[in-house]
Amino acid sequence: MESKFHKSIVVELRPKLKSASVFITLKDDCPNATSVILVEHDFKVVFENAENFTVPLTNFDAQSSTLTSLKISEHFISFRLLAGQSNVSNFGSFKTELLENNDIDSKLSNSTFIKNNILYAIDCANCQRSLGPDIKFERVLPLPENLDQADWFCHGHDSNPVNLLEPKTKDFLFTNCYFCIHKDKISNCLSKNNVLVCKFCFNWLGTLSENCTVRLWFNTVTFRDNNCGVFNTAPLTDAFLTIRGLFECSLLNSIKAIFVYKNSDGAKHYLLLWVLEKQLNILLSLNEHSKSTNVAKTLFKFLDHDDNEILEQWKNDQSVDVVDVSKNMMVEVMKHLYNNNKLFPVEYSKSNNFLVSYLCMYD
């Protein structure tokens, strides 16, 4: 698509409502836009020097003369329109909703790349220095979902009930994004305020419990085996996997969650996430590249202190999930959210002191 005039174009399609919202970010040096002309298969943006560019509507037909809420500023154009026939999917109607299993396959927490009785080296993912002696794990077990302590009986070492998770020296207990091992297996790290950092590069690694448990994330360390296999994960992918996991435990199309990580100075940092629409179809055009994709439309707010009224309200809300994440996950998901927030005009980029963005977690 011609990129002479625009930086980005976003078309949000809502087939059930038969509506679409359009957000256009213009380049700094383009002429002033004067009008938008809507026809069945595309719309045209007209500029004061009589130049124009046309945007095809690939996923649906527009109903001409239904353009509303048109706002044109120096750098943004936004409007709404009524959508006709859509080829995205059959979404049913207001009387009948067709439910589809369109969830993306995700890694389940009962499987991992770590195998029993295989010798592994654990390295810092940042500097690649070894964090301790090589180790073979005799027991590789998944942690219960949501860390339900009532399910910890299966990981106990005898018939007595357990209230604390205390892995033995050769235990490997894991979830999708992090794992727990005995602290004696990690020697080349420093601990301050129960936060672990690499001894060599001071990179954030994980947390230390009051007992003997170390919690490390798959995106902060790297595993190496004798066959030169290297295993770790990407922090943004882990963040998306965490959010999709929350939806798997929810019957709603919208969720609230708090991402939290603790820094070595003892301060906690929070990301409040309010996913408004789990699966929103958009047409996204960035310069000359255009694609149709599903996103999660999200409100978010970052807080670097505990003294906040909204944070307390969310913590006291039983429907809000509080999730510990790594520093890498927090940084990468924040970059992702702030970058996508720039796709919206200023008047649509905020709502109730939250920023509006997309989570592109289905690509």
HUUR-V146563 format. One line per field, one symbol per residue. ss: DSSP state (A for helix, B for strand, O for the rest). phi: phi as a letter, one per 40 degrees, with the letter a starting at -180 (. if undefined). A space follows every 50 residues. Layout:
# HUUR-V146563
ss=???
phi=???
This chain:
# HUUR-V146563
ss=OOOOOBBBBBBBBBOOOOBBBBBBBBOOOOOOBBBBBBOOOBBBBBBOOO OBBBBBOOOBBBOOOOOBBBBBOOOBBBBBBBBBBBOOOOOOOOOOOOOO OOOOOOOOOOOOOOOOOOBBBBBBOOOOOBOOOOBBOOBBBBOOAAAOAA AAAAAOOOOOOOOOOOOOOOBBBBOOOBBBBBAAAOOOBBBBOOBBBBOO OOOBBBBBOOOOBBBBBOOOBBBBBOOOOBBOOOAAAAAAAAAAAAAAOO OOOOBBBBBBBBOOOOOBBBBBBBBBBBBBBBBBBBOOBBBBBBBBBBBB BBBOOOOOAAAAAAAOOOOBBBBBOOAAAAAAAAAAAAAAAOOOOAAAOB BOOBBBBBBOOOO
phi=.dbcbbcabbbcbbcccfbabbbbbccccccccbabbbbcbabbbbbccg cabbbccccabccdgbcbfcbbbcbbbaabaccccbbcaccgaccbbccb cbccdbccccaaccbcfbcbbbbcccbgccciccabccbbbccccgfccc ccdcbcbacccbbbcbcccbcbbbbcbbabbccccbbcabbafgbcbccc bgccbibbcccbcbbbbccbbbbbbccgcbbabccccccccccccccccb cccbbbabcbbbcccgcbbbbcbbccbcbbcbbbbbfccbababbbcbca abbbaccacccccccccccccbbcbccdccccccdccccccccbddcbcb afgbccabbcbbc
